[in-house]
Amino acid sequence: MGWMVTRSRCEAALMMFRMETKDRCFAKKVRYHSRKNLAEQRPRVKGQFVSQKLKSATTADAETYS
């Protein structure tokens, strides 16, 4: 009789686990919109953040080699 109770609990737990795994969302989402806004405003060179001084130097170098 005891094994029936544990088996039904096990089956219920497995069913809940399978339902939860179906509902998981691994899509990319932004948690802090303020951080995203600041990151979008910062200057970048090849996708990396740079300081204002470095940005002007790299753009000047790029213009001389063009």
PQR file of N, CA, C, O and H, with PARSE charges and radii, in Angstrom:
ATOM      1  N   MET A   1       0.819  -1.198   0.000 -0.4000 1.5000
ATOM      2  CA  MET A   1       0.000   0.000   0.000 -0.0000 2.0000
ATOM      3  C   MET A   1       0.862   1.260   0.000  0.5500 1.7000
ATOM      4  O   MET A   1       0.520   2.261  -0.631 -0.5500 1.4000
ATOM      5  N   GLY A   2       1.979   1.196   0.714 -0.4000 1.5000
ATOM      6  CA  GLY A   2       2.870   2.353   0.789 -0.0000 2.0000
ATOM      7  C   GLY A   2       3.520   2.676  -0.545  0.5500 1.7000
ATOM      8  O   GLY A   2       3.751   3.844  -0.858 -0.5500 1.4000
ATOM      9  H   GLY A   2       2.257   0.383   1.227  0.4000 1.0000
ATOM     10  N   TRP A   3       3.813   1.656  -1.327 -0.4000 1.5000
ATOM     11  CA  TRP A   3       4.454   1.895  -2.615 -0.0000 2.0000
ATOM     12  C   TRP A   3       3.514   2.572  -3.600  0.5500 1.7000
ATOM     13  O   TRP A   3       3.971   3.258  -4.513 -0.5500 1.4000
ATOM     14  H   TRP A   3       3.626   0.708  -1.072  0.4000 1.0000
ATOM     15  N   MET A   4       2.188   2.388  -3.428 -0.4000 1.5000
ATOM     16  CA  MET A   4       1.210   3.046  -4.295 -0.0000 2.0000
ATOM     17  C   MET A   4       1.199   4.553  -4.049  0.5500 1.7000
ATOM     18  O   MET A   4       1.088   5.345  -4.985 -0.5500 1.4000
ATOM     19  H   MET A   4       1.816   1.830  -2.686  0.4000 1.0000
ATOM     20  N   VAL A   5       1.316   4.939  -2.774 -0.4000 1.5000
ATOM     21  CA  VAL A   5       1.319   6.364  -2.430 -0.0000 2.0000
ATOM     22  C   VAL A   5       2.574   7.026  -2.987  0.5500 1.7000
ATOM     23  O   VAL A   5       2.499   8.096  -3.592 -0.5500 1.4000
ATOM     24  H   VAL A   5       1.406   4.296  -2.014  0.4000 1.0000
ATOM     25  N   THR A   6       3.716   6.397  -2.787 -0.4000 1.5000
ATOM     26  CA  THR A   6       4.955   6.992  -3.284 -0.0000 2.0000
ATOM     27  C   THR A   6       4.993   7.016  -4.807  0.5500 1.7000
ATOM     28  O   THR A   6       5.532   7.949  -5.403 -0.5500 1.4000
ATOM     29  H   THR A   6       3.777   5.528  -2.296  0.4000 1.0000
ATOM     30  N   ARG A   7       4.421   5.989  -5.440 -0.4000 1.5000
ATOM     31  CA  ARG A   7       4.415   5.959  -6.901 -0.0000 2.0000
ATOM     32  C   ARG A   7       3.523   7.062  -7.459  0.5500 1.7000
ATOM     33  O   ARG A   7       3.885   7.716  -8.437 -0.5500 1.4000
ATOM     34  H   ARG A   7       3.983   5.231  -4.957  0.4000 1.0000
ATOM     35  N   SER A   8       2.367   7.272  -6.850 -0.4000 1.5000
ATOM     36  CA  SER A   8       1.471   8.322  -7.340 -0.0000 2.0000
ATOM     37  C   SER A   8       2.089   9.705  -7.111  0.5500 1.7000
ATOM     38  O   SER A   8       1.926  10.608  -7.932 -0.5500 1.4000
ATOM     39  H   SER A   8       2.073   6.741  -6.056  0.4000 1.0000
ATOM     40  N   ARG A   9       2.795   9.862  -5.992 -0.4000 1.5000
ATOM     41  CA  ARG A   9       3.482  11.142  -5.746 -0.0000 2.0000
ATOM     42  C   ARG A   9       4.581  11.358  -6.771  0.5500 1.7000
ATOM     43  O   ARG A   9       4.768  12.468  -7.269 -0.5500 1.4000
ATOM     44  H   ARG A   9       2.927   9.129  -5.325  0.4000 1.0000
ATOM     45  N   CYS A  10       5.294  10.311  -7.077 -0.4000 1.5000
ATOM     46  CA  CYS A  10       6.374  10.391  -8.060 -0.0000 2.0000
ATOM     47  C   CYS A  10       5.826  10.746  -9.435  0.5500 1.7000
ATOM     48  O   CYS A  10       6.384  11.595 -10.131 -0.5500 1.4000
ATOM     49  H   CYS A  10       5.142   9.410  -6.673  0.4000 1.0000
ATOM     50  N   GLU A  11       4.744  10.105  -9.822 -0.4000 1.5000
ATOM     51  CA  GLU A  11       4.130  10.393 -11.120 -0.0000 2.0000
ATOM     52  C   GLU A  11       3.618  11.827 -11.179  0.5500 1.7000
ATOM     53  O   GLU A  11       3.750  12.496 -12.204 -0.5500 1.4000
ATOM     54  H   GLU A  11       4.290   9.416  -9.257  0.4000 1.0000
ATOM     55  N   ALA A  12       3.032  12.299 -10.076 -0.4000 1.5000
ATOM     56  CA  ALA A  12       2.537  13.679 -10.031 -0.0000 2.0000
ATOM     57  C   ALA A  12       3.698  14.668 -10.139  0.5500 1.7000
ATOM     58  O   ALA A  12       3.602  15.676 -10.840 -0.5500 1.4000
ATOM     59  H   ALA A  12       2.925  11.755  -9.244  0.4000 1.0000
ATOM     60  N   ALA A  13       4.785  14.373  -9.446 -0.4000 1.5000
ATOM     61  CA  ALA A  13       5.947  15.258  -9.492 -0.0000 2.0000
ATOM     62  C   ALA A  13       6.546  15.279 -10.897  0.5500 1.7000
ATOM     63  O   ALA A  13       6.935  16.339 -11.389 -0.5500 1.4000
ATOM     64  H   ALA A  13       4.863  13.554  -8.876  0.4000 1.0000
ATOM     65  N   LEU A  14       6.622  14.120 -11.541 -0.4000 1.5000
ATOM     66  CA  LEU A  14       7.146  14.058 -12.905 -0.0000 2.0000
ATOM     67  C   LEU A  14       6.258  14.825 -13.885  0.5500 1.7000
ATOM     68  O   LEU A  14       6.748  15.498 -14.792 -0.5500 1.4000
ATOM     69  H   LEU A  14       6.305  13.260 -11.142  0.4000 1.0000
ATOM     70  N   MET A  15       4.958  14.711 -13.689 -0.4000 1.5000
ATOM     71  CA  MET A  15       4.033  15.415 -14.557 -0.0000 2.0000
ATOM     72  C   MET A  15       4.188  16.934 -14.390  0.5500 1.7000
ATOM     73  O   MET A  15       4.175  17.677 -15.371 -0.5500 1.4000
ATOM     74  H   MET A  15       4.559  14.164 -12.953  0.4000 1.0000
ATOM     75  N   MET A  16       4.336  17.383 -13.141 -0.4000 1.5000
ATOM     76  CA  MET A  16       4.541  18.814 -12.885 -0.0000 2.0000
ATOM     77  C   MET A  16       5.857  19.279 -13.511  0.5500 1.7000
ATOM     78  O   MET A  16       5.916  20.353 -14.110 -0.5500 1.4000
ATOM     79  H   MET A  16       4.347  16.779 -12.344  0.4000 1.0000
ATOM     80  N   PHE A  17       6.900  18.478 -13.375 -0.4000 1.5000
ATOM     81  CA  PHE A  17       8.206  18.820 -13.949 -0.0000 2.0000
ATOM     82  C   PHE A  17       8.116  18.957 -15.462  0.5500 1.7000
ATOM     83  O   PHE A  17       8.664  19.899 -16.035 -0.5500 1.4000
ATOM     84  H   PHE A  17       6.852  17.606 -12.889  0.4000 1.0000
ATOM     85  N   ARG A  18       7.445  18.045 -16.098 -0.4000 1.5000
ATOM     86  CA  ARG A  18       7.306  18.091 -17.558 -0.0000 2.0000
ATOM     87  C   ARG A  18       6.494  19.300 -18.004  0.5500 1.7000
ATOM     88  O   ARG A  18       6.789  19.897 -19.040 -0.5500 1.4000
ATOM     89  H   ARG A  18       6.999  17.280 -15.633  0.4000 1.0000
ATOM     90  N   MET A  19       5.478  19.664 -17.234 -0.4000 1.5000
ATOM     91  CA  MET A  19       4.687  20.850 -17.571 -0.0000 2.0000
ATOM     92  C   MET A  19       5.521  22.116 -17.418  0.5500 1.7000
ATOM     93  O   MET A  19       5.423  23.033 -18.234 -0.5500 1.4000
ATOM     94  H   MET A  19       5.239  19.179 -16.393  0.4000 1.0000
ATOM     95  N   GLU A  20       6.342  22.163 -16.371 -0.4000 1.5000
ATOM     96  CA  GLU A  20       7.171  23.340 -16.147 -0.0000 2.0000
ATOM     97  C   GLU A  20       8.215  23.496 -17.245  0.5500 1.7000
ATOM     98  O   GLU A  20       8.498  24.612 -17.681 -0.5500 1.4000
ATOM     99  H   GLU A  20       6.422  21.418 -15.709  0.4000 1.0000
ATOM    100  N   THR A  21       8.787  22.388 -17.693 -0.4000 1.5000
ATOM    101  CA  THR A  21       9.807  22.484 -18.740 -0.0000 2.0000
ATOM    102  C   THR A  21       9.206  22.978 -20.046  0.5500 1.7000
ATOM    103  O   THR A  21       9.899  23.636 -20.821 -0.5500 1.4000
ATOM    104  H   THR A  21       8.558  21.481 -17.339  0.4000 1.0000
ATOM    105  N   LYS A  22       7.956  22.686 -20.312 -0.4000 1.5000
ATOM    106  CA  LYS A  22       7.309  23.183 -21.525 -0.0000 2.0000
ATOM    107  C   LYS A  22       7.104  24.686 -21.455  0.5500 1.7000
ATOM    108  O   LYS A  22       7.150  25.366 -22.480 -0.5500 1.4000
ATOM    109  H   LYS A  22       7.392  22.151 -19.682  0.4000 1.0000
ATOM    110  N   ASP A  23       6.878  25.216 -20.256 -0.4000 1.5000
ATOM    111  CA  ASP A  23       6.576  26.639 -20.086 -0.0000 2.0000
ATOM    112  C   ASP A  23       7.816  27.521 -20.000  0.5500 1.7000
ATOM    113  O   ASP A  23       7.689  28.746 -20.002 -0.5500 1.4000
ATOM    114  H   ASP A  23       6.840  24.664 -19.423  0.4000 1.0000
ATOM    115  N   ARG A  24       9.004  26.941 -19.926 -0.4000 1.5000
ATOM    116  CA  ARG A  24      10.222  27.748 -19.805 -0.0000 2.0000
ATOM    117  C   ARG A  24      10.445  28.570 -21.061  0.5500 1.7000
ATOM    118  O   ARG A  24      10.200  28.116 -22.179 -0.5500 1.4000
ATOM    119  H   ARG A  24       9.107  25.946 -19.924  0.4000 1.0000
ATOM    120  N   CYS A  25      10.910  29.769 -20.853 -0.4000 1.5000
ATOM    121  CA  CYS A  25      11.156  30.684 -21.962 -0.0000 2.0000
ATOM    122  C   CYS A  25      12.626  31.100 -21.925  0.5500 1.7000
ATOM    123  O   CYS A  25      13.068  31.760 -20.984 -0.5500 1.4000
ATOM    124  H   CYS A  25      11.109  30.138 -19.945  0.4000 1.0000
ATOM    125  N   PHE A  26      13.375  30.713 -22.948 -0.4000 1.5000
ATOM    126  CA  PHE A  26      14.788  31.049 -23.012 -0.0000 2.0000
ATOM    127  C   PHE A  26      15.040  32.217 -23.960  0.5500 1.7000
ATOM    128  O   PHE A  26      16.175  32.452 -24.373 -0.5500 1.4000
ATOM    129  H   PHE A  26      13.017  30.177 -23.712  0.4000 1.0000
ATOM    130  N   ALA A  27      14.003  32.931 -24.297 -0.4000 1.5000
ATOM    131  CA  ALA A  27      14.159  34.071 -25.187 -0.0000 2.0000
ATOM    132  C   ALA A  27      14.907  35.192 -24.465  0.5500 1.7000
ATOM    133  O   ALA A  27      14.866  35.308 -23.240 -0.5500 1.4000
ATOM    134  H   ALA A  27      13.080  32.740 -23.962  0.4000 1.0000
ATOM    135  N   LYS A  28      15.580  35.999 -25.252 -0.4000 1.5000
ATOM    136  CA  LYS A  28      16.355  37.099 -24.702 -0.0000 2.0000
ATOM    137  C   LYS A  28      15.398  38.193 -24.235  0.5500 1.7000
ATOM    138  O   LYS A  28      14.525  38.624 -24.989 -0.5500 1.4000
ATOM    139  H   LYS A  28      15.613  35.905 -26.247  0.4000 1.0000
ATOM    140  N   LYS A  29      15.566  38.638 -22.991 -0.4000 1.5000
ATOM    141  CA  LYS A  29      14.717  39.721 -22.514 -0.0000 2.0000
ATOM    142  C   LYS A  29      15.546  40.683 -21.679  0.5500 1.7000
ATOM    143  O   LYS A  29      16.513  40.287 -21.029 -0.5500 1.4000
ATOM    144  H   LYS A  29      16.275  38.287 -22.379  0.4000 1.0000
ATOM    145  N   VAL A  30      15.159  41.934 -21.706 -0.4000 1.5000
ATOM    146  CA  VAL A  30      15.875  42.977 -20.986 -0.0000 2.0000
ATOM    147  C   VAL A  30      15.270  43.102 -19.602  0.5500 1.7000
ATOM    148  O   VAL A  30      14.063  43.297 -19.458 -0.5500 1.4000
ATOM    149  H   VAL A  30      14.374  42.255 -22.235  0.4000 1.0000
ATOM    150  N   ARG A  31      16.116  42.989 -18.578 -0.4000 1.5000
ATOM    151  CA  ARG A  31      15.621  43.112 -17.212 -0.0000 2.0000
ATOM    152  C   ARG A  31      15.580  44.562 -16.755  0.5500 1.7000
ATOM    153  O   ARG A  31      14.640  44.988 -16.085 -0.5500 1.4000
ATOM    154  H   ARG A  31      17.096  42.831 -18.695  0.4000 1.0000
ATOM    155  N   TYR A  32      16.618  45.320 -17.129 -0.4000 1.5000
ATOM    156  CA  TYR A  32      16.717  46.703 -16.670 -0.0000 2.0000
ATOM    157  C   TYR A  32      16.777  47.616 -17.887  0.5500 1.7000
ATOM    158  O   TYR A  32      17.818  47.735 -18.532 -0.5500 1.4000
ATOM    159  H   TYR A  32      17.381  44.973 -17.674  0.4000 1.0000
ATOM    160  N   HIS A  33      15.667  48.251 -18.192 -0.4000 1.5000
ATOM    161  CA  HIS A  33      15.588  49.096 -19.375 -0.0000 2.0000
ATOM    162  C   HIS A  33      16.463  50.334 -19.241  0.5500 1.7000
ATOM    163  O   HIS A  33      16.950  50.858 -20.243 -0.5500 1.4000
ATOM    164  H   HIS A  33      14.821  48.154 -17.668  0.4000 1.0000
ATOM    165  N   SER A  34      16.667  50.808 -18.014 -0.4000 1.5000
ATOM    166  CA  SER A  34      17.521  51.984 -17.826 -0.0000 2.0000
ATOM    167  C   SER A  34      18.962  51.660 -18.225  0.5500 1.7000
ATOM    168  O   SER A  34      19.638  52.490 -18.834 -0.5500 1.4000
ATOM    169  H   SER A  34      16.272  50.383 -17.200  0.4000 1.0000
ATOM    170  N   ARG A  35      19.430  50.462 -17.886 -0.4000 1.5000
ATOM    171  CA  ARG A  35      20.786  50.059 -18.272 -0.0000 2.0000
ATOM    172  C   ARG A  35      20.906  49.918 -19.779  0.5500 1.7000
ATOM    173  O   ARG A  35      21.935  50.262 -20.362 -0.5500 1.4000
ATOM    174  H   ARG A  35      18.881  49.788 -17.391  0.4000 1.0000
ATOM    175  N   LYS A  36      19.853  49.410 -20.411 -0.4000 1.5000
ATOM    176  CA  LYS A  36      19.862  49.246 -21.868 -0.0000 2.0000
ATOM    177  C   LYS A  36      19.936  50.606 -22.546  0.5500 1.7000
ATOM    178  O   LYS A  36      20.679  50.784 -23.511 -0.5500 1.4000
ATOM    179  H   LYS A  36      19.017  49.130 -19.937  0.4000 1.0000
ATOM    180  N   ASN A  37      19.170  51.560 -22.045 -0.4000 1.5000
ATOM    181  CA  ASN A  37      19.176  52.907 -22.625 -0.0000 2.0000
ATOM    182  C   ASN A  37      20.553  53.539 -22.504  0.5500 1.7000
ATOM    183  O   ASN A  37      21.034  54.159 -23.453 -0.5500 1.4000
ATOM    184  H   ASN A  37      18.566  51.415 -21.261  0.4000 1.0000
ATOM    185  N   LEU A  38      21.203  53.389 -21.335 -0.4000 1.5000
ATOM    186  CA  LEU A  38      22.540  53.950 -21.164 -0.0000 2.0000
ATOM    187  C   LEU A  38      23.539  53.273 -22.092  0.5500 1.7000
ATOM    188  O   LEU A  38      24.404  53.937 -22.663 -0.5500 1.4000
ATOM    189  H   LEU A  38      20.812  52.885 -20.565  0.4000 1.0000
ATOM    190  N   ALA A  39      23.429  51.973 -22.246 -0.4000 1.5000
ATOM    191  CA  ALA A  39      24.354  51.245 -23.114 -0.0000 2.0000
ATOM    192  C   ALA A  39      24.177  51.662 -24.570  0.5500 1.7000
ATOM    193  O   ALA A  39      25.155  51.731 -25.314 -0.5500 1.4000
ATOM    194  H   ALA A  39      22.726  51.433 -21.783  0.4000 1.0000
ATOM    195  N   GLU A  40      22.961  51.936 -24.978 -0.4000 1.5000
ATOM    196  CA  GLU A  40      22.724  52.351 -26.357 -0.0000 2.0000
ATOM    197  C   GLU A  40      23.301  53.734 -26.635  0.5500 1.7000
ATOM    198  O   GLU A  40      23.652  54.045 -27.773 -0.5500 1.4000
ATOM    199  H   GLU A  40      22.167  51.880 -24.373  0.4000 1.0000
ATOM    200  N   GLN A  41      23.400  54.566 -25.597 -0.4000 1.5000
ATOM    201  CA  GLN A  41      23.913  55.926 -25.774 -0.0000 2.0000
ATOM    202  C   GLN A  41      25.440  55.986 -25.772  0.5500 1.7000
ATOM    203  O   GLN A  41      26.015  56.930 -26.313 -0.5500 1.4000
ATOM    204  H   GLN A  41      23.115  54.313 -24.672  0.4000 1.0000
ATOM    205  N   ARG A  42      26.102  54.999 -25.178 -0.4000 1.5000
ATOM    206  CA  ARG A  42      27.560  55.025 -25.074 -0.0000 2.0000
ATOM    207  C   ARG A  42      28.206  54.780 -26.433  0.5500 1.7000
ATOM    208  O   ARG A  42      27.704  53.993 -27.235 -0.5500 1.4000
ATOM    209  H   ARG A  42      25.635  54.232 -24.739  0.4000 1.0000
ATOM    210  N   PRO A  43      29.326  55.461 -26.686 -0.5600 1.5000
ATOM    211  CA  PRO A  43      30.005  55.260 -27.973  0.2800 2.0000
ATOM    212  C   PRO A  43      30.651  53.885 -28.054  0.5500 1.7000
ATOM    213  O   PRO A  43      31.122  53.344 -27.053 -0.5500 1.4000
ATOM    214  N   ARG A  44      30.667  53.331 -29.256 -0.4000 1.5000
ATOM    215  CA  ARG A  44      31.228  51.993 -29.473 -0.0000 2.0000
ATOM    216  C   ARG A  44      32.142  52.013 -30.697  0.5500 1.7000
ATOM    217  O   ARG A  44      31.956  52.795 -31.629 -0.5500 1.4000
ATOM    218  H   ARG A  44      30.285  53.770 -30.069  0.4000 1.0000
ATOM    219  N   VAL A  45      33.115  51.141 -30.660 -0.4000 1.5000
ATOM    220  CA  VAL A  45      33.960  50.879 -31.825 -0.0000 2.0000
ATOM    221  C   VAL A  45      34.001  49.375 -31.987  0.5500 1.7000
ATOM    222  O   VAL A  45      34.457  48.661 -31.094 -0.5500 1.4000
ATOM    223  H   VAL A  45      33.266  50.506 -29.903  0.4000 1.0000
ATOM    224  N   LYS A  46      33.530  48.894 -33.111 -0.4000 1.5000
ATOM    225  CA  LYS A  46      33.430  47.458 -33.397 -0.0000 2.0000
ATOM    226  C   LYS A  46      32.641  46.731 -32.307  0.5500 1.7000
ATOM    227  O   LYS A  46      32.967  45.600 -31.946 -0.5500 1.4000
ATOM    228  H   LYS A  46      33.160  49.473 -33.837  0.4000 1.0000
ATOM    229  N   GLY A  47      31.625  47.372 -31.797 -0.4000 1.5000
ATOM    230  CA  GLY A  47      30.751  46.740 -30.815 -0.0000 2.0000
ATOM    231  C   GLY A  47      31.208  46.847 -29.378  0.5500 1.7000
ATOM    232  O   GLY A  47      30.473  46.449 -28.475 -0.5500 1.4000
ATOM    233  H   GLY A  47      31.360  48.291 -32.090  0.4000 1.0000
ATOM    234  N   GLN A  48      32.411  47.377 -29.132 -0.4000 1.5000
ATOM    235  CA  GLN A  48      32.901  47.504 -27.757 -0.0000 2.0000
ATOM    236  C   GLN A  48      32.787  48.945 -27.297  0.5500 1.7000
ATOM    237  O   GLN A  48      32.965  49.877 -28.081 -0.5500 1.4000
ATOM    238  H   GLN A  48      33.008  47.701 -29.866  0.4000 1.0000
ATOM    239  N   PHE A  49      32.488  49.118 -26.014 -0.4000 1.5000
ATOM    240  CA  PHE A  49      32.400  50.456 -25.457 -0.0000 2.0000
ATOM    241  C   PHE A  49      33.777  51.101 -25.443  0.5500 1.7000
ATOM    242  O   PHE A  49      34.774  50.450 -25.131 -0.5500 1.4000
ATOM    243  H   PHE A  49      32.344  48.361 -25.377  0.4000 1.0000
ATOM    244  N   VAL A  50      33.827  52.391 -25.785 -0.4000 1.5000
ATOM    245  CA  VAL A  50      35.078  53.142 -25.740 -0.0000 2.0000
ATOM    246  C   VAL A  50      34.812  54.493 -25.099  0.5500 1.7000
ATOM    247  O   VAL A  50      33.673  54.956 -25.047 -0.5500 1.4000
ATOM    248  H   VAL A  50      33.017  52.920 -26.039  0.4000 1.0000
ATOM    249  N   SER A  51      35.885  55.124 -24.608 -0.4000 1.5000
ATOM    250  CA  SER A  51      35.747  56.469 -24.056 -0.0000 2.0000
ATOM    251  C   SER A  51      35.683  57.465 -25.206  0.5500 1.7000
ATOM    252  O   SER A  51      35.982  57.118 -26.348 -0.5500 1.4000
ATOM    253  H   SER A  51      36.810  54.748 -24.651  0.4000 1.0000
ATOM    254  N   GLN A  52      35.299  58.683 -24.914 -0.4000 1.5000
ATOM    255  CA  GLN A  52      35.175  59.698 -25.956 -0.0000 2.0000
ATOM    256  C   GLN A  52      36.523  59.974 -26.612  0.5500 1.7000
ATOM    257  O   GLN A  52      36.592  60.149 -27.828 -0.5500 1.4000
ATOM    258  H   GLN A  52      35.055  58.966 -23.986  0.4000 1.0000
ATOM    259  N   LYS A  53      37.609  60.015 -25.811 -0.4000 1.5000
ATOM    260  CA  LYS A  53      38.942  60.283 -26.350 -0.0000 2.0000
ATOM    261  C   LYS A  53      39.341  59.174 -27.323  0.5500 1.7000
ATOM    262  O   LYS A  53      39.840  59.444 -28.415 -0.5500 1.4000
ATOM    263  H   LYS A  53      37.552  59.872 -24.823  0.4000 1.0000
ATOM    264  N   LEU A  54      39.117  57.941 -26.919 -0.4000 1.5000
ATOM    265  CA  LEU A  54      39.492  56.808 -27.743 -0.0000 2.0000
ATOM    266  C   LEU A  54      38.661  56.760 -29.022  0.5500 1.7000
ATOM    267  O   LEU A  54      39.156  56.372 -30.080 -0.5500 1.4000
ATOM    268  H   LEU A  54      38.712  57.722 -26.032  0.4000 1.0000
ATOM    269  N   LYS A  55      37.416  57.151 -28.917 -0.4000 1.5000
ATOM    270  CA  LYS A  55      36.545  57.134 -30.083 -0.0000 2.0000
ATOM    271  C   LYS A  55      37.056  58.112 -31.134  0.5500 1.7000
ATOM    272  O   LYS A  55      37.132  57.768 -32.313 -0.5500 1.4000
ATOM    273  H   LYS A  55      37.014  57.466 -28.057  0.4000 1.0000
ATOM    274  N   SER A  56      37.403  59.315 -30.723 -0.4000 1.5000
ATOM    275  CA  SER A  56      37.880  60.308 -31.677 -0.0000 2.0000
ATOM    276  C   SER A  56      39.210  59.878 -32.283  0.5500 1.7000
ATOM    277  O   SER A  56      39.457  60.136 -33.461 -0.5500 1.4000
ATOM    278  H   SER A  56      37.342  59.595 -29.765  0.4000 1.0000
ATOM    279  N   ALA A  57      40.077  59.223 -31.497 -0.4000 1.5000
ATOM    280  CA  ALA A  57      41.363  58.763 -32.018 -0.0000 2.0000
ATOM    281  C   ALA A  57      41.174  57.648 -33.041  0.5500 1.7000
ATOM    282  O   ALA A  57      41.859  57.627 -34.063 -0.5500 1.4000
ATOM    283  H   ALA A  57      39.876  59.014 -30.540  0.4000 1.0000
ATOM    284  N   THR A  58      40.275  56.741 -32.784 -0.4000 1.5000
ATOM    285  CA  THR A  58      40.086  55.615 -33.710 -0.0000 2.0000
ATOM    286  C   THR A  58      39.403  56.068 -34.992  0.5500 1.7000
ATOM    287  O   THR A  58      39.698  55.549 -36.069 -0.5500 1.4000
ATOM    288  H   THR A  58      39.719  56.758 -31.953  0.4000 1.0000
ATOM    289  N   THR A  59      38.500  57.025 -34.887 -0.4000 1.5000
ATOM    290  CA  THR A  59      37.857  57.510 -36.111 -0.0000 2.0000
ATOM    291  C   THR A  59      38.855  58.306 -36.936  0.5500 1.7000
ATOM    292  O   THR A  59      38.809  58.267 -38.166 -0.5500 1.4000
ATOM    293  H   THR A  59      38.260  57.447 -34.013  0.4000 1.0000
ATOM    294  N   ALA A  60      39.758  59.029 -36.280 -0.4000 1.5000
ATOM    295  CA  ALA A  60      40.787  59.773 -37.008 -0.0000 2.0000
ATOM    296  C   ALA A  60      41.746  58.811 -37.703  0.5500 1.7000
ATOM    297  O   ALA A  60      42.153  59.054 -38.839 -0.5500 1.4000
ATOM    298  H   ALA A  60      39.795  59.062 -35.281  0.4000 1.0000
ATOM    299  N   ASP A  61      42.111  57.711 -37.022 -0.4000 1.5000
ATOM    300  CA  ASP A  61      42.975  56.707 -37.619 -0.0000 2.0000
ATOM    301  C   ASP A  61      42.297  56.049 -38.806  0.5500 1.7000
ATOM    302  O   ASP A  61      42.934  55.780 -39.824 -0.5500 1.4000
ATOM    303  H   ASP A  61      41.780  57.514 -36.100  0.4000 1.0000
ATOM    304  N   ALA A  62      41.035  55.798 -38.677 -0.4000 1.5000
ATOM    305  CA  ALA A  62      40.295  55.145 -39.760 -0.0000 2.0000
ATOM    306  C   ALA A  62      40.225  56.053 -40.976  0.5500 1.7000
ATOM    307  O   ALA A  62      40.270  55.577 -42.110 -0.5500 1.4000
ATOM    308  H   ALA A  62      40.517  56.017 -37.850  0.4000 1.0000
ATOM    309  N   GLU A  63      40.117  57.353 -40.748 -0.4000 1.5000
ATOM    310  CA  GLU A  63      40.040  58.305 -41.865 -0.0000 2.0000
ATOM    311  C   GLU A  63      41.387  58.419 -42.579  0.5500 1.7000
ATOM    312  O   GLU A  63      41.422  58.590 -43.798 -0.5500 1.4000
ATOM    313  H   GLU A  63      40.081  57.739 -39.826  0.4000 1.0000
ATOM    314  N   THR A  64      42.492  58.328 -41.840 -0.4000 1.5000
ATOM    315  CA  THR A  64      43.797  58.457 -42.473 -0.0000 2.0000
ATOM    316  C   THR A  64      44.131  57.243 -43.321  0.5500 1.7000
ATOM    317  O   THR A  64      44.842  57.369 -44.318 -0.5500 1.4000
ATOM    318  H   THR A  64      42.463  58.190 -40.850  0.4000 1.0000
ATOM    319  N   TYR A  65      43.635  56.068 -42.949 -0.4000 1.5000
ATOM    320  CA  TYR A  65      43.924  54.867 -43.699 -0.0000 2.0000
ATOM    321  C   TYR A  65      42.965  54.645 -44.860  0.5500 1.7000
ATOM    322  O   TYR A  65      43.206  53.783 -45.704 -0.5500 1.4000
ATOM    323  H   TYR A  65      43.057  55.966 -42.139  0.4000 1.0000
ATOM    324  N   SER A  66      41.894  55.405 -44.911 -0.4000 1.5000
ATOM    325  CA  SER A  66      40.909  55.221 -45.980 -0.0000 2.0000
ATOM    326  C   SER A  66      41.375  55.760 -47.303  0.5500 1.7000
ATOM    327  O   SER A  66      40.650  55.675 -48.295 -0.5500 1.4000
ATOM    328  H   SER A  66      41.698  56.106 -44.225  0.4000 1.0000
TER
END
